[in-house]
Amino acid sequence: MMVNQQQDGSVLVIALNGRLDSATVTQVDEALTRALDAAPAIVLDLAELGYVNSAGLRVLLKTAKQAKSRQVRLALAAMQPTVQNVFEVSGFSTIFSIYADRGEALAQMR
């Protein structure tokens, strides 16, 4: 799993590349926890995220709850169809603000 961060104005963009599962969830959780302290708005770019399982969903749900309590705006962008299907089947698509691409998410988060 690669976790790349890029500041775009006041929005922190975090791109996840690889698989979000029990083997990588700790790394992603730590990066997201640090990000919540660093920016008022976060976009998770999932264009290169090829797989997510229940462990990955749990860390994203935890991040969403922490973001809400800290008043940090959080959006997901550019999901691959397989990942989007997991979000829809699990009901997570109703929990997150999800955008078709990074540009659309950034426009909404500014």
Secondary structure, DSSP 8 states (H G I E B T S, - for coil): -EEEEEEETTEEEEEEEEEESTTTHHHHHHHHHHHHHH-SEEEEEEEEEEEE-HHHHHHHHHHHHHHHHHT-EEEEE---HHHHHHHHHHTGGGTSEEESSHHHHHHHH-
